Amino acid sequence: MRLKEYLETLQKNHPSEVLVIDDKINPVDFEVTAVLRQLEMVGKYPLVYFTNLLDLEGKKSAFPLITNVFASRARCAVALNMDPKDCKLPLSLAYAVREERRLPPANIPGEKAPVKEIVLSGGAADLRKLPIVRHHEMDLGPYIDMIPIMRDPESGAYNACFQRTMYKGPQKLGLHMSPRHNWEIVRNNESRGQETPVVIALGHHPAFSLGALNVAPYFDDDYEVIGAVMGEPLRVTPSETWGEDFMVPADAEILIEGQVLPNVREVEAPFGEFTGYYGPQRHRWVIEVKAVTHRRDAIFQNIFTGHRDTLILGAVPKEGNLYNRIRAMIPTVKSVCLPISGCGRFNCYISLDKKTEGESKQAALIALGEIDFIKNVVVVDEDIDPFNEEEVMWSVATRVQADEDVDILKNLKGNVLDPSLKGNILTAKMIIDATRPVERPFAERIKVPDAALERVRPILQKKNLI
């Protein structure tokens, strides 16, 4: 499975989902993100494929660029070989089912690995040849916002996730990490005074990218989880720098191999983050680049951070997982949504067919305990579609009394990129129970009869309106 195959599938079966830009574009001068923002301002979110780009030296780049891949839930469904119409809860549940499985990776020799068709080491591994994007006005420099992969020094398990890396020189990147799996791997190596091997995947089939955002436990091997999400074993091959001690995705478009230097920190950021705000400037880790390998016809992939491309990408892998965790305790849960309005992470909407009082708060507490990103949980009845924010807010407006139905929890772990934090990590969280009471009468919601809806359906279908 590779990125180009996905692109060709979209162009063939869903041509309106793809926009090709052949005009000359300078990524480091904000022109890639300017195109995306112009489209966003008129409510359009196609996958955009740029074919005529400049690299960091201002020369014509050998690499086209693809971005906005995940700005549509329907395109995420296509990535998992599903019907685009099944892009709400069915998509999230399909992801959750796959995530619970494990498929060991398939090892292939380097000479058969597409990502090894071109191998550049030492000074030839020059990041200036890449069309790296500068995203937002105050970004300190161009950024690669893709997938660093590390390996736990004790268990040998691989971890893949989306993290930002700032261009600092031809063989140098700055790395920001929140205190999660990769952060723990680097911390363990630093305690021994050792470098941390890291490989950054700059493009792969979108199912690989979705798989990298799994919520599996720390010692689970992400290569096995990603293969399960993709629906086939992930093909891996020995790295150029560490050989079989560090296996890398064989079907990636471009790989950067490097090492995180122990106990070295340099200034990094500001950078426009998924929150829609600039992440603050801090002293962060440094990656020393050792090699770059890529396909002959490689496509450079970019994520439009702070916009739908990251917001939907962050939500889909978590919704199904949350649904399953809640359903284990509350079988009447109907759906879970992490809406774009909450950056795909901070807000959570849960619908359930409440049978007893207390179920709403229990469902909310499970969500808060499972994912530390989540700050605000709204629980609604089964007649509310949590993917329709207008309905959710209507439920809050008509079924909530703040003094009885809102709970505030203080001093819980949050996310370091939350701009509202007053300290380093602690945050307050909120639960809103927007469900109808079970133990007393409540007003009925207005409704057009189902029989009448069915009678007029053919009229609208003939006009292609539904």
Beta strands, then each sheet from edge to edge (+ up, - down):
strand 1: 18-21
strand 2: 47-50
strand 3: 65-67
strand 4: 106-107
strand 5: 118-121
strand 6: 143-144
strand 7: 147-151
strand 8: 158-160
strand 9: 165-169
strand 10: 172-175
strand 11: 196-201
strand 12: 235-239
strand 13: 243-249
strand 14: 254-260
strand 15: 266-268
strand 16: 271-272
strand 17: 278-279
strand 18: 282-294
strand 19: 300-301
strand 20: 333-337
strand 21: 347-352
strand 22: 376-381
strand 23: 406-413
strand 24: 426-434
sheet 1: 1+ 2+ 3- 19-
sheet 2: 4+ 12+ 13-
sheet 3: 5+ 18- 10+ 9- 6+
sheet 4: 5+ 18- 14+ 11- 7+ 8-
sheet 5: 5+ 18- 15+
sheet 6: 16+ 17-
sheet 7: 20+ 21- 22- 24- 23+
end
